[in-house]
Amino acid sequence: MAARKPGALDGLRIVSMAEQYPGPFCTMTLSDMGADVIQVERPGGDPSRFLPAFFEALNRNKRSVALDARDPAQRAELLALIERADVFLEGFRPGKLAKLDLGYDDLKTVNPRLIYASISGFGQTGPYRMRPAHDLTFQGVGGALGERISGAVDGLPPAVLLGDTVSALYAVAGVLSALLARERTGQGSYVDIAMSDAVLAFQAPFVAADAAEDAALPQRDAGYALYETADARWLTTSVAHEDAYWDRLCRDVGLVDGVGLKRPDRVARRDELVAKIAERIRRMPFAHWEALFEASGQMWGPALPREELAQDPQFNERGLFELVTRRDGTVQQVLRQPVKFSAYDNAPLRRAPEVGEHQGESFD
């Protein structure tokens, strides 16, 4: 086995009280890059522990202590951890930790170089800031469900929790930016991440295009769609605007009268053209289209169910899947985060901790 390279964030200490999804996803990403993450759990543990596989996937590499911040002695333990930390992350509703004297104004007196990051549903300001909600609500407020609603999808929520994941990644960017600024100024800072803001910000080009009544968005092209094959597999074609690829797609599926259509016509006739392509693709099994599209150099791909992802040759070549041994000796498959470095490692090294497993360890 090759020796592990150093992590890009080796030596960075993060203390986190953020629970469930966005905060743990943020700190999981940073821990894979080498950060030492101390997860401060409530005495009963993170509420997401009732979903063991979900919890384990988000909390590998971390250490756990269980503390009740309302208890003076345990709060003192927490402050001792924060005093030696580079980053403190929390995911409560605005003002909750300030009531316990654990807000940014309190902690920057304990550690002036501290980067204090908050991930909340609607941020620290604004009329919605105290609303309780989960991901689906943030997607709705952030505008990500508009096309789903107008597309009549029977009220089914999206499969990807966009608000949780995107806010976590913006939190990673915010924390690292604040750390870089601290290298120049010596000063800590506060980072405010709202899940609804993150959903909206992630759609910047689409919001701009809608405001300009611009039909250039890729999904408005008839070549940009999802299709079912004869053997009930699914594939995508992703011709976003390219006339040459559209003509190639028409020839591949035998849609002769579509060859030569320019993008404005494809947008205007989208439903009709998609229906014609769908009818042709349903005639043959997936293997037929795979061979044909590969030979023609088409913009396409399989729409893989999650249970097949670990067997996909692309992800295996990229090393996205890793095995981590649980405390009981069983093995769990986890996903590596996708950022790759030439000089640094980015792999999960150990399993998720038990509640309070690292209580009493030295964190110097």
C-alpha positions as CSV (number, residue, x, y, z in Angstrom):
1,M,0.0,0.0,0.0
2,A,1.4,3.4,-0.9
3,A,2.2,5.8,1.9
4,R,-0.4,8.4,2.5
5,K,0.4,11.9,1.3
6,P,-0.1,14.8,3.7
7,G,-3.5,16.4,3.6
8,A,-3.9,19.9,2.2
9,L,-5.5,21.0,5.5
10,D,-3.3,19.0,7.9
11,G,-3.0,21.0,11.1
12,L,-6.3,22.7,10.8
13,R,-8.6,22.2,13.8
14,I,-12.4,22.5,13.4
15,V,-14.9,22.3,16.3
16,S,-18.5,21.7,15.0
17,M,-21.8,21.6,16.7
18,A,-23.7,21.4,13.3
19,E,-25.9,18.4,13.0
20,Q,-27.8,16.3,10.5
21,Y,-26.8,17.2,6.9
22,P,-25.2,20.5,5.7
23,G,-22.8,21.1,8.5
24,P,-21.5,17.4,8.6
25,F,-21.2,17.4,4.8
26,C,-19.1,20.6,5.0
27,T,-16.8,19.2,7.7
28,M,-16.6,15.8,6.1
29,T,-15.3,17.5,3.0
30,L,-12.7,19.4,5.0
31,S,-11.7,16.4,7.0
32,D,-11.0,14.3,3.9
33,M,-8.6,17.1,3.0
34,G,-6.8,16.7,6.3
35,A,-8.6,18.9,8.8
36,D,-9.0,17.5,12.4
37,V,-12.8,17.8,13.0
38,I,-14.1,17.5,16.6
39,Q,-17.8,16.9,16.4
40,V,-19.5,18.2,19.6
41,E,-22.7,16.2,19.9
42,R,-25.6,16.6,22.3
43,P,-25.5,13.9,25.0
44,G,-27.9,11.7,23.1
45,G,-26.0,12.2,19.8
46,D,-26.7,13.8,16.5
47,P,-30.4,13.2,15.6
48,S,-29.4,11.7,12.3
49,R,-27.8,8.8,14.1
50,F,-31.1,7.0,13.7
51,L,-30.2,6.6,10.1
52,P,-26.8,4.8,10.6
53,A,-25.6,4.6,7.0
54,F,-26.5,8.2,6.4
55,F,-24.7,9.3,9.5
56,E,-21.6,7.2,8.9
57,A,-21.3,8.5,5.3
58,L,-21.2,12.1,6.6
59,N,-19.1,11.7,9.7
60,R,-16.1,9.5,8.8
61,N,-12.7,10.9,9.9
62,K,-14.1,12.9,12.8
63,R,-13.7,12.7,16.5
64,S,-16.8,12.9,18.8
65,V,-17.3,14.4,22.2
66,A,-20.7,14.7,23.9
67,L,-21.3,17.9,25.7
68,D,-24.4,19.8,27.1
69,A,-23.6,23.5,26.5
70,R,-26.2,24.4,29.1
71,D,-24.2,22.8,31.9
72,P,-21.5,25.2,33.2
73,A,-18.8,22.6,33.5
74,Q,-19.4,21.1,30.1
75,R,-19.7,24.5,28.6
76,A,-16.2,25.2,30.0
77,E,-14.9,22.1,28.2
78,L,-16.5,23.3,25.0
79,L,-14.8,26.7,25.4
80,A,-11.5,25.1,25.9
81,L,-11.9,23.3,22.6
82,I,-12.9,26.4,20.8
83,E,-10.0,28.4,22.3
84,R,-7.6,26.1,20.4
85,A,-9.6,25.8,17.2
86,D,-9.2,27.5,13.9
87,V,-12.9,27.1,12.9
88,F,-16.2,26.8,14.8
89,L,-19.2,25.6,12.8
90,E,-22.8,25.6,14.0
91,G,-26.2,24.9,12.4
92,F,-28.8,26.2,14.8
93,R,-31.5,28.8,14.2
94,P,-30.3,32.4,14.6
95,G,-29.6,33.5,18.2
96,K,-29.8,30.0,19.8
97,L,-26.1,29.9,20.7
98,A,-25.9,33.6,21.6
99,K,-28.4,32.8,24.4
100,L,-25.8,30.4,25.8
101,D,-23.0,33.0,25.4
102,L,-21.7,31.0,22.5
103,G,-22.4,33.6,19.7
104,Y,-19.6,35.1,17.6
105,D,-19.3,38.2,19.7
106,D,-18.7,35.9,22.7
107,L,-16.3,33.5,21.1
108,K,-14.1,36.0,19.4
109,T,-13.1,37.3,22.8
110,V,-12.0,33.7,23.6
111,N,-10.2,33.2,20.3
112,P,-9.8,36.4,18.2
113,R,-8.4,34.4,15.2
114,L,-11.5,32.1,15.2
115,I,-13.5,31.6,12.0
116,Y,-17.1,31.2,13.2
117,A,-19.4,29.8,10.5
118,S,-23.2,29.4,10.8
119,I,-25.3,27.4,8.4
120,S,-29.1,28.1,8.8
121,G,-32.2,27.8,6.7
122,F,-32.7,31.4,5.9
123,G,-29.6,33.1,7.3
124,Q,-29.1,35.5,10.2
125,T,-31.2,38.3,8.8
126,G,-34.5,38.7,6.9
127,P,-38.2,38.0,7.7
128,Y,-37.9,34.2,7.3
129,R,-34.8,33.8,9.5
130,M,-36.7,32.1,12.4
131,R,-38.8,29.7,10.3
132,P,-38.2,26.0,11.0
133,A,-37.9,24.0,7.7
134,H,-36.0,21.3,5.9
135,D,-34.5,21.1,2.4
136,L,-37.7,20.9,0.3
137,T,-38.8,24.3,1.7
138,F,-35.4,25.9,1.0
139,Q,-35.6,24.6,-2.6
140,G,-39.1,26.0,-3.0
141,V,-38.2,29.5,-1.6
142,G,-35.0,29.5,-3.6
143,G,-36.9,28.9,-6.9
144,A,-35.6,25.4,-7.6
145,L,-39.0,23.8,-7.8
146,G,-40.7,26.1,-10.3
147,E,-40.2,23.9,-13.3
148,R,-41.0,20.8,-11.4
149,I,-44.3,22.3,-10.2
150,S,-45.2,23.6,-13.7
151,G,-44.2,20.1,-15.1
152,A,-46.9,18.4,-12.9
153,V,-44.8,15.8,-11.1
154,D,-47.5,14.9,-8.6
155,G,-45.9,16.7,-5.7
156,L,-42.9,14.3,-5.5
157,P,-39.9,16.0,-4.0
158,P,-36.5,16.1,-5.8
159,A,-34.2,13.1,-5.2
160,V,-31.2,15.3,-4.4
161,L,-31.3,17.5,-1.3
162,L,-30.0,20.6,-3.1
163,G,-30.3,23.0,-0.2
164,D,-28.3,20.8,2.2
165,T,-25.5,19.9,-0.3
166,V,-25.1,23.3,-2.0
167,S,-25.1,25.2,1.3
168,A,-22.4,22.8,2.6
169,L,-20.2,23.5,-0.4
170,Y,-20.7,27.3,0.0
171,A,-19.8,26.9,3.6
172,V,-16.5,25.1,2.6
173,A,-15.7,28.0,0.3
174,G,-16.6,30.5,2.9
175,V,-14.5,28.9,5.6
176,L,-11.5,28.5,3.4
177,S,-11.8,32.1,2.1
178,A,-12.0,33.4,5.7
179,L,-8.9,31.3,6.6
180,L,-7.0,32.7,3.7
181,A,-7.9,36.2,4.6
182,R,-6.8,35.5,8.2
183,E,-3.4,34.6,6.9
184,R,-3.1,38.1,5.5
185,T,-4.7,40.0,8.4
186,G,-4.4,37.9,11.4
187,Q,-8.1,38.5,12.2
188,G,-10.9,36.0,12.5
189,S,-14.3,36.5,11.0
190,Y,-17.9,35.4,10.9
191,V,-19.4,33.5,8.0
192,D,-23.2,33.4,7.5
193,I,-24.5,30.7,5.1
194,A,-28.3,30.5,4.4
195,M,-29.5,27.3,2.7
196,S,-32.2,29.2,0.7
197,D,-29.6,31.7,-0.4
198,A,-27.4,28.9,-1.6
199,V,-30.2,27.3,-3.7
200,L,-30.9,30.7,-5.3
201,A,-27.2,31.5,-5.9
202,F,-26.6,28.1,-7.5
203,Q,-29.1,29.1,-10.2
204,A,-27.5,32.4,-11.2
205,P,-27.3,31.9,-14.9
206,F,-30.8,30.5,-15.1
207,V,-32.3,33.4,-13.1
208,A,-30.5,35.9,-15.4
209,A,-31.7,34.1,-18.5
210,D,-35.3,34.0,-17.2
211,A,-35.2,37.7,-16.4
212,A,-34.0,38.4,-19.9
213,E,-36.6,36.0,-21.4
214,D,-33.7,34.2,-23.0
215,A,-34.4,30.8,-24.5
216,A,-30.8,29.8,-24.4
217,L,-31.1,27.5,-21.3
218,P,-29.9,24.0,-22.3
219,Q,-33.0,22.1,-21.1
220,R,-35.1,24.1,-23.6
221,D,-33.4,22.4,-26.5
222,A,-35.2,19.3,-27.8
223,G,-31.9,17.4,-27.7
224,Y,-31.6,17.8,-24.0
225,A,-33.8,15.1,-22.4
226,L,-34.1,11.8,-20.6
227,Y,-35.3,8.7,-22.5
228,E,-36.4,5.1,-21.6
229,T,-35.1,2.2,-23.7
230,A,-36.9,-1.0,-24.7
231,D,-35.5,-2.9,-21.7
232,A,-36.6,-0.2,-19.2
233,R,-33.2,1.4,-18.8
234,W,-32.8,5.1,-19.0
235,L,-30.3,7.3,-20.9
236,T,-29.7,11.0,-21.4
237,T,-28.9,13.1,-24.5
238,S,-27.4,16.4,-23.7
239,V,-27.4,18.5,-26.9
240,A,-27.6,21.9,-25.3
241,H,-27.4,24.1,-28.4
242,E,-25.0,22.5,-30.9
243,D,-26.6,22.1,-34.4
244,A,-24.1,19.5,-35.5
245,Y,-24.8,17.3,-32.5
246,W,-28.5,17.7,-33.0
247,D,-28.3,16.6,-36.6
248,R,-26.2,13.6,-35.5
249,L,-28.8,12.7,-32.9
250,C,-31.6,12.8,-35.5
251,R,-29.6,10.5,-37.8
252,D,-28.8,8.1,-35.0
253,V,-32.5,7.7,-34.1
254,G,-33.9,7.9,-37.6
255,L,-35.6,11.3,-37.2
256,V,-35.0,12.3,-40.8
257,D,-37.3,15.4,-40.7
258,G,-35.4,16.8,-37.7
259,V,-32.1,17.1,-39.5
260,G,-31.3,20.7,-40.2
261,L,-33.6,22.2,-37.6
262,K,-31.9,25.2,-35.9
263,R,-32.1,25.9,-32.2
264,P,-35.1,28.4,-32.3
265,D,-37.2,25.7,-34.0
266,R,-36.1,23.0,-31.7
267,V,-37.0,25.2,-28.7
268,A,-40.4,26.1,-30.2
269,R,-41.2,22.4,-31.1
270,R,-39.6,20.8,-28.1
271,D,-42.5,18.7,-26.8
272,E,-43.2,17.3,-30.3
273,L,-39.6,16.5,-31.1
274,V,-38.9,14.9,-27.7
275,A,-41.9,12.7,-28.1
276,K,-40.7,11.6,-31.6
277,I,-37.2,10.8,-30.2
278,A,-38.7,9.0,-27.2
279,E,-40.8,6.8,-29.4
280,R,-37.8,5.7,-31.5
281,I,-35.5,5.1,-28.5
282,R,-38.2,2.9,-26.9
283,R,-37.9,0.5,-29.8
284,M,-34.4,-0.8,-29.0
285,P,-32.6,-1.9,-25.8
286,F,-30.0,0.1,-24.0
287,A,-27.1,-1.9,-25.4
288,H,-28.1,-0.9,-28.9
289,W,-28.1,2.8,-28.1
290,E,-24.9,2.5,-26.1
291,A,-23.0,1.0,-29.1
292,L,-24.6,3.4,-31.6
293,F,-24.1,6.6,-29.6
294,E,-20.5,5.7,-28.7
295,A,-19.7,5.0,-32.3
296,S,-21.2,8.3,-33.5
297,G,-19.6,10.3,-30.7
298,Q,-23.0,11.5,-29.4
299,M,-23.5,13.6,-26.3
300,W,-25.2,11.0,-24.2
301,G,-24.8,8.9,-21.0
302,P,-26.6,6.3,-19.0
303,A,-29.0,7.5,-16.2
304,L,-27.6,5.2,-13.6
305,P,-29.6,4.1,-10.5
306,R,-27.6,4.7,-7.3
307,E,-27.2,0.9,-6.7
308,E,-25.1,0.7,-9.9
309,L,-22.8,3.6,-9.3
310,A,-20.1,1.7,-7.5
311,Q,-19.7,-0.7,-10.5
312,D,-19.4,2.1,-13.0
313,P,-15.9,2.0,-14.7
314,Q,-15.6,5.8,-14.8
315,F,-16.1,6.3,-11.0
316,N,-13.9,3.3,-10.3
317,E,-11.1,4.7,-12.4
318,R,-11.5,8.0,-10.6
319,G,-11.3,6.3,-7.2
320,L,-14.5,7.8,-5.9
321,F,-15.4,4.7,-3.7
322,E,-13.5,3.8,-0.6
323,L,-13.9,1.1,2.1
324,V,-13.8,2.1,5.8
325,T,-13.8,-0.5,8.6
326,R,-16.5,0.0,11.3
327,R,-15.8,-0.5,15.0
328,D,-17.4,-4.0,14.9
329,G,-15.0,-5.0,12.1
330,T,-17.5,-4.8,9.2
331,V,-16.7,-2.8,6.2
332,Q,-18.6,0.2,4.9
333,Q,-18.4,1.7,1.4
334,V,-18.1,5.5,1.4
335,L,-17.7,8.1,-1.3
336,R,-14.6,10.2,-1.4
337,Q,-15.0,13.9,-2.0
338,P,-14.1,14.7,-5.6
339,V,-11.4,17.3,-5.3
340,K,-8.0,15.9,-6.3
341,F,-4.6,17.3,-5.6
342,S,-1.2,16.3,-7.1
343,A,0.7,16.8,-3.8
344,Y,-2.0,16.0,-1.2
345,D,-4.3,13.2,-0.1
346,N,-8.0,13.5,0.1
347,A,-9.2,10.1,1.3
348,P,-11.4,9.1,4.3
349,L,-9.1,7.4,6.8
350,R,-11.4,6.1,9.5
351,R,-15.0,5.3,10.3
352,A,-17.6,7.7,11.9
353,P,-17.2,7.9,15.7
354,E,-19.5,6.6,18.4
355,V,-21.3,9.3,20.5
356,G,-18.6,10.8,22.8
357,E,-16.0,8.2,21.7
358,H,-13.2,10.7,22.1
359,Q,-14.3,12.2,25.4
360,G,-11.3,13.0,27.6
361,E,-8.7,12.8,24.8
362,S,-6.1,15.5,24.6
363,F,-6.9,18.0,22.0
364,D,-3.8,20.1,22.3
